[in-house]
Amino acid sequence: MKRHKFKTSKKLKTIHRKMIVNFGAENIRYEYEHYYFDVKTEKVESVQAHFKRIGLVLLEI
């Protein structure tokens, strides 16, 4: 499991939550306009590729 975070706005909060739930994210937490979540190691590359495609910065913690 790897921990990640990304910044979101209040308007896109629910859309982004649905997106990371579809990836199979666990331990999802929203604090100070950032989503924190865990992703299984096997799925990390596909999650990173998706975030790069849509233009969001995904940080690994």
Secondary structure, DSSP 8 states (H G I E B T S, - for coil): -EEEEEE--TTTHHHHHHHHHHTT-EEEEEETTEEEEEE-GGGHHHHHHHHHHHT---EE-
